[in-house]
Amino acid sequence: MTAQKNKIYFAPDPVPFTADWPDPDPRLLRSVLPPAPTLPLHDVLGPRLAHWVADAAQSKGAPADYVFGAMLSVAGAAIGNSRWAAIWQGWAEPPVIWVACIGLPSAGKSPAIDAVLRPLREAERPLREAGERRLAEWNDKNELAKLVEQTWKEAAKAAIKTGETPPERPRACDPGPKPHIPRLVVNDGTIEKLGAILAQQPRGTLQMRDELAGWLEGMQRYSGGGTDRPFWLEAFGGRGFTVERMGREPLTIDCLSIGVLGGIQPDRLKTLLFKSDDDGLLARFLPIWPEPAPLRRPEPWANEAMMARALDQLLTLDLVTDDSGDVRPRFVPFTDDARGLMDHFRLAVRGWEGSADGLMLSFLGKLPGLAARLALVLAHLDWAVEGASLPSEIMVAHFGRAAHLVEAYLLPMARRAYAEAATPKPQRAARRLVAMIREKGWQSFTSRDVLRLDRSGLGEAADLDPALVLLEEGDCIRPVNPAAEPQGGRRRRLFLVNPALHERQT
């Protein structure tokens, strides 16, 4: 036997030729989170107010977006039921605006919100102090009324026993209605407490929550299937609502209007998006999720008192009292030109709805009403800050700015906030796997390498396998068939990585 015949050849592990990779599918390389849109501050607000928002954000070390969103919600609550926008007969909108400021704990949400919330609390203070004085006087009068009532009852009993005519009940037995202490801001009110406030305060109020997630998750806290959600769904629309209270007479509120403002962290928002019932409650919020503000030393705030003066002005707006003594909103009608612009806007929304579903579709359906509300608020901010006349009509200039804000900013911001919920689960997992490949610098990897890391959305084979299929089909990875593991173990699933994944960071 020749040496040649005795030579043993060992074939190398089969590795496919990798020089010729197609371009990977760009949809799988894209980040799940779209970039934040640029706030069109000076296009939407008058010059004085736009400067104030930018100045306040600089002072608080926060994005101007948070200050802007908080201002819309607070101003809408200050206007309350004093003014509603009347688009045409049968369609009217209150200035109720719900805002969710989204960001990490260090994003500056609370300081930015406080720039607008503190002036509202300052506006509430003299109203509350006057109410407390009236309540203290009423309490003294009520104690005296109880004594008079007790004396009258004793005299009446004695007269009845002797057959005499009982004395008439003294007027001093009635202390009059208990004074109401105004609440322009409520932090943690139950629906029973809010109902009691709004029964006495037809203007409405603002609910402020530092962390919206806990409040939203707690909506199902009542046993027996009870829930707060119907109350809040009506509170957004300003419709009538009856609050049933255990052991007390029900309270009927003609125009239940409550603004909502607060913050939420991105991870908590994702949890809510995937767990929430699709009843439109989340879609009522304007999600504000800007890029973080650059770190810098705050500068002095030039005009901190301007917002306080503006809110004082808005709070002078009165509701209409009819001949029977009932109060109702004063309706501010759209001009014919503004109605025409609304028609065009509604057509645009119909087009956007064609490619949407789920939460995004719910959000889009509310945009015409939201734009009308924004137009009403912007018109009255012009009056309160910029020196414009008190609006008797919503004109094209008002609605045009509101529609521009919706299309250029609020709509892409909602797409950013709802992006993960709107993306199919396998595609989300595939994008996460691409991010992991880049993070680890893998040129090749096995399925076991991925599972060992136990990352969210990729920690189980049931989640990983569809992602691998998508990446294969998208020319991002290529499978290899290695030899079996020792002792007859399972064959490893080895994948080569398209080098373009490390070149394209989108």
Salt bridges, closest charged atoms under 4 A:
ASP23 OD1 - ARG504 NH2 3.24
ASP25 OD2 - ARG27 NH2 2.78
ASP43 OD2 - HIS404 NE2 3.57
GLU93 OE1 - ARG373 NE 2.82
ASP114 OD2 - ARG118 NH2 3.22
GLU124 OE1 - ARG128 NH1 3.01
GLU132 OE2 - ARG128 NE 3.89
GLU143 OE2 - LYS146 NZ 3.59
GLU149 OE2 - LYS153 NZ 3.95
GLU149 OE1 - ARG169 NH2 2.76
ASP188 OD1 - ARG209 NH1 2.80
GLU217 OE1 - ARG268 NH2 2.98
ASP228 OD2 - ARG221 NH2 3.01
GLU234 OE1 - ARG239 NE 2.74
ASP279 OD2 - ARG229 NE 2.60
GLU291 OE2 - ARG416 NH1 3.49
ASP336 OD1 - ARG339 NH1 2.67
GLU353 OE1 - ARG350 NE 3.69
ASP382 OD2 - ARG401 NH2 2.50
GLU420 OE1 - LYS270 NZ 3.35
GLU420 OE2 - ARG432 NH2 2.18
GLU439 OE2 - LYS440 NZ 3.98
GLU439 OE2 - ARG455 NH2 2.89
ASP449 OD1 - ARG452 NH1 3.45
ASP463 OD1 - LYS425 NZ 3.39
ASP465 OD1 - ARG493 NH1 2.84
GLU485 OE2 - ARG492 NE 3.03
